[in-house]
Amino acid sequence: MSDVQEARASFTAMTNADAADYEIITDHFRSFSKGLADRLLDHLKLLDGDFGGFPIDRLQHSLQSATRAHRDGKSEDYVIMALLHDIGDTLGTFNHADIAASILQPFLDEELHWIVKHHGIFQGYYFFHHIGLDRNLREQFRDSPYFDACAEFCEKYDQNAFDPDYESEPLSFFEPMLRRVVAKPRQSIYKAAQE
């Protein structure tokens, strides 16, 4: 084991901690944060074979969404947002979009973060009326400057990404992009600790 893995802070309550304790913790944080891409890839792989009643499994839906965005010339950030937009499906059954948005917030600009955070409600336009909900719930966000962008994401890269015959790129194709996008946060209270 390395010294970083063995070193531990000595406090029993944060009020008793000192700078030396947080130097140890920050060293661990830096090391741990470098494994984020691997953990995201591992979690995406958990979606393989999880159909949830859909025509294709959740991993294939994610790959198809990202592939469609990539083939339309969207930015790497956009493509990775598309790849990870439903990563919270199995963890946050009732708030999957919030989970994806929380994971991606440090790495995306405001517009892309808004899209991933609200895509669940916008996607409802295509099916809420079939389950007794108001398909126009997205209208509450009509005044947002990102309304049209979110509607476009759902129309072009989400609601139509359930085609069993569509030839998506494999996860390995997106791995380098994912690693670049999550390599360094643009915004985070912990940004300085990672550097």
N, C-alpha and C positions, 0 to 999 in steps of 0.2 A: 504494500500500500504506500501511496505517496504521502508526504507530510501534509498536504492539503486535505486529503481524505481523513487523516488521523487527528488533525488539530480540531479542537472544539472550544467554543467559548466557555467561560467558567461561571457565568451568572445564573441565578435561579429566578430572577425577575428583571425585566428590562431596566427598571429604575436603578439596578446595581451594575449595569453593564458599563464598560468603558471603551475607549477607542481601540484598544488592543483586541477586545472581544469582537468588535465589528470589523476589524481587519481580517480576522479569521473567517467570519461569516461572509464578508465580501469576496474573499478568495474562493470560497465554496460556490458562491453565487455565480461568479465569472465562469468557473468550470462547468457548472450545471447549465447555465444559459446557453453554452455552446452546443449542448445536446438537444436543443429544441427541435431542430429540423428532423432529427432521428425519431424523436418521440411523436412528432406529427405524422411522419411516414408510417410509423408503427400503428398509430391509431387509425389512419386511413385504411391500412391493411385489415383491421378488424371489421371494416364495413364490407369486405369481400364475402359474398354468400348471404348477406343480410338483405333479403328482398322486401320485408315489411309489406308484402302484398303487391308491390310494384312489378312491372314487367321485367325490370333489370334490377340487380342488386345496387346497394347504396354506393359502393366503390365505383361501379361502372357508370352510375349517374354522375358522380363527381368527375370522373375522367371525361365523360362525354361533354359535360358542361365546360370544363377547362379546354378541351380540344376545340370545341366550337368557338370559344372566345379567342383562342390562339390562332385558329385558321381565319378568323375575321380581322387579325392584325392588332388585337388589343395588347396593351402593355403587359409586361411580366407581372406587375402588381395586380392587374385586373385578372389575369389568367390564374394566379395563385388564389385570389379571392374566390374565383369561380371553383377552383379545385377544392377549397376548404369550406365553402359556404354551408355545407350540411354536415360538417365534421361533428357537430354537437347533437346530431339526431339520436344517438344511442345514450348519450349522457344527460341531455336536457330534453326529455320527451315533450315538454310543454313550452320550452323556450330555446330550441336549438339555435335559432338565429343569434340570440344573445350570447351564447357560448362561442360561436364562431367569431362574432364581432369582438368579444373580449380578448380572444386569442390574437386576433389580427390587428387590433387597434394600434399597438405601438409601431406597426410596420406599414400601415396604409395612410394615404392622405384622407382628408375629411370626407370627400365624396365617396370613395370606395368603402370606407368604414360605414358610412350611412347606408349604402346599398346593402352590404352584408347584414347589418343590424336590422334592417326593415324588410328584407326580402321575404320573410315568412308571411307577413301581412299582405304584401304585394302579390305573392304567389297565390294567395287565397282568391284572387280575382278569377282564377281558372277553375276553382273547385269548391269554394265555400258554399255556394248556392246548392251544391249536391249534398251537403251535410247539415243543412239548416242554419247556416251562418250568412251574413251579409257579404256578398262578394265585393262590394264597394267599400270595405273598411279602409282601404288604402286612401280613399278620398280625404280622410282626416289629415293627411300629409300633403295635400295639393299645393299648399303655399311654400313647401320646401323647394329650394333651388335644385335639389337632387331627385325630385319626384320622377321626372321623365327618365333619368338615368337608371333609376331602380326599376321602373316599369319596363324599360328596354332590356335590362339584365334578365328579368323574369320571362319576358317574351322570347328573346333570342337564345338564351343560354340556360334556362332552368326548366320551364314548363314543357319544352320540346326535347329535353335530354333524357328520354326514357325509351329510346328506339333500340331494340335488340339487334338490329341490322346495321347500326351506325358503327363505323370503324374508328374507334377512339385510339389516341396515343396511349401507350402503357404508362404506368406510374413512373417508371424509370426515366421517361422522357421529361417529366415535369420536375424530377428531383433536383437537378442543378438550379432551376429557376426558384424552387422553394428554398433551397439553401441560400441563394443570393438575397431573396426578399426578407427572410427572417434572420439574416446574419447580423444586422445592426438596427436597433430600433430608431425610428425618427423622433418618437415622442414617448417618454416614460419617465416616471420619477426615479427609476433605477438606471436610466441611460448612463449617467456618470459612473456608476458602479460597474457597468459592463465594460467600460473602456479601459 
